[in-house]
Amino acid sequence: MSITELITSAKILIDADGNKEAVLLDWPLWEQLLTLLEDLEDAEEMAQARQEDDELIPWEQVVAESRHAYKTGQVKRGTADDLIKEISNE
């Protein structure tokens, strides 16, 4: 469903004086609108990340370095909870 279709499907509540008071959306329409907004936000974040000068590291390199660090004892295997406990003790 396009944005125009989403907008035209909304119901506008008008008070006795003819003033627009609220917008009513069916639940499936609301979910579609949220998805569109989340996709837009993701696209903006990706565009911003591409404009930054930070060096991008290929995923394969991240995996290889992580395995090496684990094998050489630089890091130990654990859960996210273990990591949080370790960080909060420092």
Secondary structure, DSSP 8 states (H G I E B T S, - for coil): --HHHHHHH-EEEE-TTS-EEEEE--HHHHHHHHHHHHHHHHHHHHHHHHHS------HHHHHHHHHHHHHTTSS----HHHHHHHHHT-
